[in-house]
Amino acid sequence: MKKLIFVLLLLIAFSCKEQPKVEKEEIILWQPYNDSAEVAANLNHENERMRYKRIQSKVLDKNEVFLPLYEEVTKMTETEYQALKPLILEQNIFSIRKHLEEGKLTYENLTLFYLYRIYKYELDNATTLNTVIALNKEVVNQARALDKKVSDGTAPGFRHPIYGMPILLKDNINTSGMKTTAGSIALMDNIVEDAFIVKRLKENGALILGKVNLSEWANFLCNCPNGQSAVGGQTLNPYGRRVFDTGGSSAGSGTSMAANYAVAAVGTETSGSILSPSSKNSIVGLKPTIGLLSRTGIVPISSTLDTPGPMTRNIIDNAILLSAMTGKDTLDSKSIEDHFPGIISAGLHPTPFKDMRLGAMKTLMERDSIYKNTIEKLKKLGAEIIEFTPPKVNMDGFLSILNIDMKNDLPKYLRTQIKDKNAVKIKSVADAVAFNKADSLVRIPYGQARFEGILADSTSAEELEKIISRLEINGRYFFDSALDKHNLDAILSINNYYASYAAVAKYPALTVPMGYKGNGEPISLTFIGKQFKEADLLRLGAAFEKATQARKVPDGYKL
């Protein structure tokens, strides 16, 4: 690991009657740097949203994040780390569990392996992705406690596969012991209890490793760069730092998975926020049906459309993480009963290609050669492909769903979820707008046009109800016209294309690495199906993943 440690010994003034005293050494792991050259280098980027105004955060001191676990991490040597790599790097959960059962791994060194990688890359300003913005100070002790339970026989006889697996969470998901900021300075001191899905993860034995950066307020603050937040700075894509977009808003969840910083990560989506960063970072991302996973304890945009979802490097881990978070939440009116059979099994049992009936969009085949070539490959593998042109449907009013929901849902979150009301001064979107204006250069370098749009939207409750109903019908017709007519198992799309249609339809979508463009940018194939068809999508995705093995580790993050 690159040595980024500068030890400063502070000496106290001498006294003629006392021996010299030495203050406790101050360890500096990270130092801020001048990012102006990097900003200037992106001034003419072809993607306007990647013409950055800043790279590093103006408010986050990485030393505060990384110092608490520094002593633990430095106990692992580079030799030990390299010996663990074949057992952990890019391995799925069942492979890791096998190594644990064989005694080749412990929960402690599994956790330290990921921490070592995070420290190795995130504390070096030449390789940092600005993705990990909080760490669980107790995670190593918690891993040791699991090892002790296993050794003394007190661990549960049946353990969910997620047991002992280090997980990263998007920083709009409430987590006790860590602040939940949604990337906003207004929430930097937001102390909370665990969100419902975090409780489920812990009940199943998962280790919460830390929190990752995101597009501020889940990409609903402004037309900002994806992965930018005032708290975390600019998240960068490991396949091309400042070259390729991270996708948003779950940028940190996507980049951390691509770089192998944890076993799995959790993201959230309103419209494309899991699918986009998953596809841009060559990982598997699932946006579930609304109601399959609870939203309680997650900083909201829209109670109509929001959902958390799993983001992983492979299908089976995606199924395992999804399974570990399910459960009936009485505080979420959309939440379904906790028993959802077949999820993990679906990841293990691919659908035979000869049994697949898939819809391919003619418009995408004309537009993208990788998609077209993938469709041809699926045909050769035995899948029946129906080419179709989707109908044009009216999506007017979509933005009003987000505007009015957030105007109502954010105050409810602030009222019910925050433990220390004195630490968070805002109580509404209007308060947040005023707070940001008080120091716009630091708090909103790209403005807050979307927040201002919320305040300007005068859609009534009755009008909103009509919009939601109309768009759900239209969104379902967009897909069902082909799904029903041709008895299809799924529609095939690219990345987060048509994510808004799936959002209003409340349909699940699964994106799986499809390959890389000529310049090295990742691209993914997305499977979209009807409500609560997650198991079917996972079976389809498992077959595609097994046949293509498209995912590659980013070149700069293999060591």
SEZA-527964 format. One line per 4 residues: number of its first residue (from 1); their letters; for each residue x, y, z of C-alpha. Coordinates in steps of 0.05 Angstrom, whole numbers, plus 5000, padded with zeros to 4 digits. Layout:
BEGIN
NUM> a> X,Y,Z ~ ...
***
This chain:
BEGIN
1> mkkl> 5000,5000,5000 ~ 5026,5068,4981 ~ 5052,5105,5041 ~ 5011,5167,5050
5> ifvl> 5025,5174,5124 ~ 5059,5233,5153 ~ 5071,5229,5228 ~ 5076,5296,5263
9> llli> 5104,5295,5334 ~ 5081,5357,5372 ~ 5128,5377,5429 ~ 5103,5416,5489
13> afsc> 5144,5475,5515 ~ 5198,5457,5565 ~ 5193,5474,5638 ~ 5255,5481,5680
17> keqp> 5224,5437,5734 ~ 5192,5384,5688 ~ 5216,5333,5639 ~ 5198,5346,5566
21> kvek> 5129,5319,5548 ~ 5108,5292,5481 ~ 5036,5300,5458 ~ 5001,5241,5426
25> eeii> 5024,5234,5354 ~ 4978,5262,5301 ~ 4971,5217,5242 ~ 4952,5248,5176
29> lwqp> 4929,5196,5125 ~ 4903,5244,5072 ~ 4917,5315,5052 ~ 4872,5358,5008
33> ynds> 4901,5379,4942 ~ 4891,5431,4888 ~ 4842,5400,4839 ~ 4841,5459,4791
37> aeva> 4883,5424,4738 ~ 4834,5365,4737 ~ 4775,5413,4733 ~ 4808,5450,4675
41> anln> 4822,5385,4639 ~ 4747,5370,4637 ~ 4725,5439,4614 ~ 4712,5416,4543
45> hene> 4687,5345,4558 ~ 4637,5322,4505 ~ 4589,5305,4562 ~ 4567,5373,4589
49> rmry> 4550,5342,4657 ~ 4623,5321,4664 ~ 4649,5392,4659 ~ 4664,5394,4733
53> kriq> 4671,5455,4778 ~ 4705,5414,4832 ~ 4730,5343,4845 ~ 4743,5339,4920
57> skvl> 4695,5357,4974 ~ 4701,5424,5008 ~ 4674,5398,5074 ~ 4694,5325,5082
61> dkne> 4760,5310,5118 ~ 4779,5240,5098 ~ 4823,5234,5159 ~ 4761,5235,5202
65> vflp> 4732,5179,5161 ~ 4793,5135,5157 ~ 4832,5146,5222 ~ 4787,5106,5269
69> lyee> 4802,5041,5233 ~ 4873,5057,5212 ~ 4906,5017,5267 ~ 4864,4955,5249
73> vtkm> 4878,4961,5174 ~ 4953,4969,5182 ~ 4956,4902,5218 ~ 4946,4870,5150
77> tete> 5010,4866,5109 ~ 5014,4871,5034 ~ 5035,4798,5032 ~ 4973,4777,5071
81> yqal> 4930,4820,5026 ~ 4958,4789,4963 ~ 4948,4719,4991 ~ 4874,4734,5003
85> kpli> 4861,4764,4934 ~ 4847,4697,4898 ~ 4798,4679,4952 ~ 4758,4744,4952
89> leqn> 4769,4789,4891 ~ 4711,4782,4842 ~ 4687,4719,4879 ~ 4613,4709,4891
93> ifsi> 4584,4700,4960 ~ 4579,4624,4955 ~ 4652,4619,4936 ~ 4671,4664,4994
97> rkhl> 4628,4622,5041 ~ 4663,4559,5018 ~ 4731,4589,5035 ~ 4703,4609,5103
101> eegk> 4678,4539,5116 ~ 4745,4510,5095 ~ 4782,4555,5144 ~ 4818,4593,5089
105> ltye> 4782,4657,5109 ~ 4754,4689,5172 ~ 4702,4743,5175 ~ 4755,4788,5204
109> nltl> 4805,4782,5147 ~ 4748,4784,5096 ~ 4729,4852,5125 ~ 4801,4876,5130
113> fyly> 4813,4856,5058 ~ 4760,4904,5034 ~ 4782,4959,5082 ~ 4854,4950,5057
117> riyk> 4831,4961,4986 ~ 4791,5022,5005 ~ 4850,5053,5042 ~ 4897,5033,4985
121> yeld> 4858,5069,4931 ~ 4815,5121,4966 ~ 4871,5155,5005 ~ 4913,5165,4942
125> natt> 4889,5227,4905 ~ 4912,5196,4839 ~ 4866,5136,4846 ~ 4810,5158,4893
129> lntv> 4739,5150,4867 ~ 4712,5195,4923 ~ 4663,5139,4936 ~ 4670,5118,5009
133> ialn> 4648,5176,5053 ~ 4636,5141,5120 ~ 4660,5077,5153 ~ 4630,5035,5209
137> kevv> 4681,5043,5265 ~ 4659,4978,5297 ~ 4659,4934,5235 ~ 4724,4897,5250
141> nqar> 4701,4882,5321 ~ 4634,4860,5294 ~ 4670,4813,5245 ~ 4711,4784,5302
145> aldk> 4647,4772,5342 ~ 4619,4731,5285 ~ 4683,4690,5282 ~ 4677,4677,5356
149> kvsd> 4605,4655,5349 ~ 4625,4606,5294 ~ 4684,4579,5334 ~ 4645,4569,5399
153> gtap> 4584,4541,5365 ~ 4535,4597,5382 ~ 4525,4621,5310 ~ 4457,4604,5280
157> gfrh> 4453,4534,5251 ~ 4421,4561,5189 ~ 4455,4624,5166 ~ 4430,4667,5110
161> piyg> 4485,4670,5056 ~ 4492,4745,5071 ~ 4517,4727,5141 ~ 4584,4762,5154
165> mpil> 4587,4794,5086 ~ 4612,4867,5086 ~ 4560,4913,5053 ~ 4563,4986,5032
169> lkdn> 4502,5031,5033 ~ 4483,5092,4992 ~ 4485,5151,5038 ~ 4410,5166,5035
173> ints> 4396,5101,5073 ~ 4390,5110,5149 ~ 4444,5074,5188 ~ 4456,5078,5263
177> gmkt> 4526,5099,5283 ~ 4537,5138,5218 ~ 4507,5202,5193 ~ 4457,5199,5135
181> tags> 4468,5260,5092 ~ 4438,5247,5023 ~ 4501,5285,5002 ~ 4474,5350,5029
185> ialm> 4509,5395,5079 ~ 4441,5409,5109 ~ 4440,5336,5134 ~ 4513,5329,5154
189> dniv> 4494,5320,5227 ~ 4434,5276,5213 ~ 4433,5222,5268 ~ 4384,5165,5255
193> edaf> 4365,5094,5272 ~ 4370,5038,5220 ~ 4325,5038,5160 ~ 4279,4978,5155
197> ivkr> 4323,4944,5102 ~ 4385,4956,5144 ~ 4351,4922,5203 ~ 4336,4863,5158
201> lken> 4408,4860,5135 ~ 4433,4860,5206 ~ 4382,4809,5228 ~ 4410,4764,5173
205> gali> 4481,4775,5198 ~ 4508,4824,5146 ~ 4564,4871,5165 ~ 4552,4944,5147
209> lgkv> 4620,4967,5124 ~ 4603,5040,5110 ~ 4567,5092,5068 ~ 4581,5114,4996
213> nlse> 4573,5178,4957 ~ 4514,5194,4912 ~ 4486,5248,4867 ~ 4462,5297,4920
217> wanf> 4389,5289,4941 ~ 4388,5227,4896 ~ 4399,5271,4833 ~ 4339,5316,4847
221> lcnc> 4376,5379,4868 ~ 4400,5404,4800 ~ 4425,5384,4732 ~ 4491,5369,4767
225> pngq> 4545,5319,4746 ~ 4525,5248,4764 ~ 4557,5227,4829 ~ 4569,5298,4855
229> savg> 4550,5318,4925 ~ 4570,5376,4969 ~ 4588,5327,5024 ~ 4626,5274,4984
233> gqtl> 4653,5313,4925 ~ 4655,5284,4855 ~ 4650,5208,4849 ~ 4694,5182,4792
237> npyg> 4687,5121,4747 ~ 4742,5069,4756 ~ 4739,5050,4682 ~ 4760,5121,4666
241> rrvf> 4769,5173,4720 ~ 4739,5238,4692 ~ 4733,5203,4625 ~ 4668,5164,4635
245> dtgg> 4605,5183,4672 ~ 4592,5146,4737 ~ 4517,5146,4725 ~ 4472,5168,4780
249> ssag> 4445,5175,4830 ~ 4473,5112,4863 ~ 4542,5129,4837 ~ 4581,5108,4899
253> sgts> 4545,5041,4901 ~ 4564,5029,4829 ~ 4637,5052,4831 ~ 4651,5016,4897
257> maan> 4626,4951,4868 ~ 4667,4959,4804 ~ 4729,4971,4846 ~ 4716,4912,4894
261> yava> 4708,4953,4957 ~ 4656,4906,4989 ~ 4617,4842,4975 ~ 4555,4881,4954
265> avgt> 4523,4950,4957 ~ 4453,4978,4964 ~ 4428,5033,4919 ~ 4361,5068,4910
269> etsg> 4322,5086,4848 ~ 4265,5132,4830 ~ 4278,5130,4756 ~ 4343,5100,4731
273> sils> 4385,5112,4794 ~ 4405,5039,4802 ~ 4404,5020,4729 ~ 4447,5079,4706
277> pssk> 4507,5071,4753 ~ 4504,4995,4749 ~ 4510,4997,4674 ~ 4563,5052,4674
281> nsiv> 4605,5011,4722 ~ 4596,4942,4691 ~ 4559,4911,4750 ~ 4491,4878,4761
285> glkp> 4436,4924,4786 ~ 4363,4907,4802 ~ 4308,4959,4808 ~ 4253,4918,4843
289> tigl> 4178,4924,4838 ~ 4153,4980,4883 ~ 4135,4946,4949 ~ 4182,4888,4948
293> lsrt> 4231,4926,4991 ~ 4213,4976,5046 ~ 4229,5050,5037 ~ 4222,5069,5111
297> givp> 4285,5105,5135 ~ 4308,5126,5066 ~ 4313,5200,5048 ~ 4257,5205,4997
301> isst> 4241,5235,4930 ~ 4176,5200,4915 ~ 4134,5153,4956 ~ 4101,5134,4891
305> ldtp> 4164,5112,4854 ~ 4222,5104,4903 ~ 4254,5036,4918 ~ 4320,5010,4944
309> gpmt> 4354,4954,4907 ~ 4416,4909,4905 ~ 4479,4927,4865 ~ 4531,4871,4858
313> rnii> 4584,4842,4812 ~ 4544,4781,4793 ~ 4473,4754,4791 ~ 4476,4706,4850
317> dnai> 4501,4759,4898 ~ 4445,4804,4873 ~ 4393,4751,4889 ~ 4424,4739,4958
321> llsa> 4425,4813,4976 ~ 4354,4822,4952 ~ 4331,4763,4993 ~ 4366,4790,5055
325> mtgk> 4328,4856,5052 ~ 4257,4832,5039 ~ 4204,4835,5093 ~ 4136,4865,5108
329> dtld> 4141,4936,5135 ~ 4078,4961,5168 ~ 4103,5033,5163 ~ 4107,5029,5087
333> sksi> 4038,5025,5055 ~ 4066,4994,4991 ~ 4104,4939,5028 ~ 4084,4867,5012
337> edhf> 4087,4805,5056 ~ 4157,4784,5075 ~ 4156,4715,5042 ~ 4180,4720,4970
341> pgii> 4203,4650,4950 ~ 4253,4630,4897 ~ 4298,4691,4896 ~ 4364,4658,4914
345> sagl> 4346,4596,4875 ~ 4332,4639,4814 ~ 4404,4665,4815 ~ 4429,4593,4815
349> hptp> 4384,4564,4761 ~ 4389,4600,4694 ~ 4331,4597,4646 ~ 4351,4552,4586
353> fkdm> 4358,4595,4524 ~ 4311,4550,4486 ~ 4256,4570,4535 ~ 4267,4645,4528
357> rlga> 4220,4691,4491 ~ 4249,4761,4491 ~ 4229,4827,4460 ~ 4283,4868,4424
361> mktl> 4269,4940,4406 ~ 4281,4955,4333 ~ 4299,5027,4349 ~ 4356,5003,4394
365> merd> 4381,4953,4344 ~ 4387,5009,4293 ~ 4421,5054,4344 ~ 4471,5009,4379
369> siyk> 4516,4956,4347 ~ 4533,4922,4413 ~ 4459,4913,4429 ~ 4446,4887,4359
373> ntie> 4504,4838,4362 ~ 4481,4815,4431 ~ 4411,4801,4403 ~ 4441,4760,4347
377> klkk> 4483,4721,4398 ~ 4421,4706,4439 ~ 4387,4679,4377 ~ 4445,4633,4363
381> lgae> 4442,4608,4435 ~ 4370,4587,4424 ~ 4329,4644,4451 ~ 4268,4665,4411
385> iief> 4274,4740,4397 ~ 4214,4781,4376 ~ 4234,4848,4345 ~ 4183,4903,4357
389> tppk> 4174,4978,4356 ~ 4147,5004,4423 ~ 4086,5049,4419 ~ 4090,5123,4433
393> vnmd> 4058,5140,4499 ~ 4047,5207,4534 ~ 4092,5217,4594 ~ 4070,5288,4610
397> gfls> 4066,5302,4684 ~ 4123,5255,4704 ~ 4163,5311,4736 ~ 4103,5333,4777
401> ilni> 4100,5265,4810 ~ 4171,5276,4836 ~ 4159,5349,4853 ~ 4096,5341,4893
405> dmkn> 4116,5276,4926 ~ 4182,5306,4950 ~ 4147,5369,4974 ~ 4104,5323,5018
409> dlpk> 4151,5265,5033 ~ 4214,5302,5054 ~ 4180,5338,5112 ~ 4152,5272,5136
413> ylrt> 4222,5241,5135 ~ 4252,5300,5172 ~ 4196,5297,5223 ~ 4196,5222,5237
417> qikd> 4267,5197,5223 ~ 4315,5247,5254 ~ 4336,5234,5326 ~ 4367,5301,5341
421> knav> 4321,5355,5315 ~ 4370,5409,5337 ~ 4425,5381,5292 ~ 4384,5387,5228
425> kiks> 4354,5456,5219 ~ 4313,5445,5156 ~ 4241,5420,5159 ~ 4221,5426,5085
429> vada> 4245,5434,5014 ~ 4236,5509,5022 ~ 4281,5508,5083 ~ 4334,5469,5043
433> vafn> 4331,5520,4987 ~ 4342,5577,5036 ~ 4398,5539,5072 ~ 4435,5527,5006
437> kads> 4429,5600,4985 ~ 4464,5622,5048 ~ 4530,5594,5022 ~ 4517,5576,4949
441> lvri> 4590,5568,4928 ~ 4601,5511,4977 ~ 4531,5482,4983 ~ 4505,5487,4912
445> pygq> 4561,5499,4862 ~ 4516,5476,4806 ~ 4454,5512,4831 ~ 4389,5480,4855
449> arfe> 4342,5487,4795 ~ 4305,5422,4810 ~ 4292,5443,4882 ~ 4266,5510,4858
453> gila> 4222,5472,4809 ~ 4191,5434,4867 ~ 4171,5500,4900 ~ 4143,5527,4834
457> dsts> 4100,5466,4819 ~ 4027,5480,4837 ~ 3998,5412,4817 ~ 3940,5396,4864
461> aeel> 3930,5330,4900 ~ 3872,5313,4854 ~ 3913,5328,4792 ~ 3972,5288,4818
465> ekii> 3928,5227,4830 ~ 3904,5231,4758 ~ 3975,5238,4732 ~ 3999,5177,4771
469> srle> 3941,5135,4746 ~ 3949,5157,4674 ~ 4024,5147,4672 ~ 4019,5078,4704
473> ingr> 3971,5057,4649 ~ 4015,5088,4595 ~ 4079,5058,4624 ~ 4049,4989,4626
477> yffd> 4021,4995,4556 ~ 4091,5014,4531 ~ 4116,4946,4553 ~ 4053,4904,4555
481> sald> 4036,4916,4481 ~ 4095,4870,4466 ~ 4097,4827,4529 ~ 4024,4806,4522
485> khnl> 4019,4802,4447 ~ 4080,4757,4439 ~ 4078,4723,4507 ~ 4147,4749,4524
489> dail> 4188,4734,4586 ~ 4221,4803,4584 ~ 4236,4865,4543 ~ 4310,4878,4527
493> sinn> 4337,4948,4534 ~ 4403,4983,4544 ~ 4429,5013,4609 ~ 4375,5058,4639
497> yyas> 4339,5071,4573 ~ 4264,5073,4585 ~ 4275,5072,4661 ~ 4221,5125,4670
501> yaav> 4171,5080,4634 ~ 4188,5022,4680 ~ 4184,5070,4740 ~ 4113,5094,4728
505> akyp> 4092,5022,4709 ~ 4123,5000,4775 ~ 4158,4944,4736 ~ 4224,4912,4757
509> altv> 4286,4920,4714 ~ 4352,4882,4717 ~ 4415,4906,4683 ~ 4474,4859,4669
513> pmgy> 4542,4875,4638 ~ 4539,4867,4562 ~ 4608,4890,4542 ~ 4650,4952,4528
517> kgng> 4650,5004,4474 ~ 4712,5016,4431 ~ 4736,5068,4481 ~ 4729,5021,4540
521> epis> 4664,5049,4568 ~ 4619,4995,4598 ~ 4550,4980,4569 ~ 4496,4934,4596
525> ltfi> 4435,4894,4574 ~ 4373,4909,4614 ~ 4315,4860,4625 ~ 4247,4890,4640
529> gkqf> 4187,4848,4662 ~ 4120,4853,4697 ~ 4108,4865,4771 ~ 4140,4817,4820
533> kead> 4176,4779,4764 ~ 4244,4789,4797 ~ 4258,4714,4801 ~ 4244,4706,4726
537> llrl> 4289,4765,4710 ~ 4345,4737,4753 ~ 4340,4670,4718 ~ 4345,4704,4650
541> gaaf> 4403,4748,4675 ~ 4439,4687,4703 ~ 4437,4652,4635 ~ 4461,4715,4600
545> ekat> 4517,4726,4650 ~ 4541,4653,4645 ~ 4541,4654,4569 ~ 4577,4721,4561
549> qark> 4621,4731,4623 ~ 4626,4803,4600 ~ 4648,4838,4664 ~ 4722,4857,4671
553> vpdg> 4757,4888,4730 ~ 4778,4961,4717 ~ 4851,4962,4697 ~ 4873,5010,4751
557> ykl> 4840,4970,4807 ~ 4868,4900,4797 ~ 4927,4904,4846
***
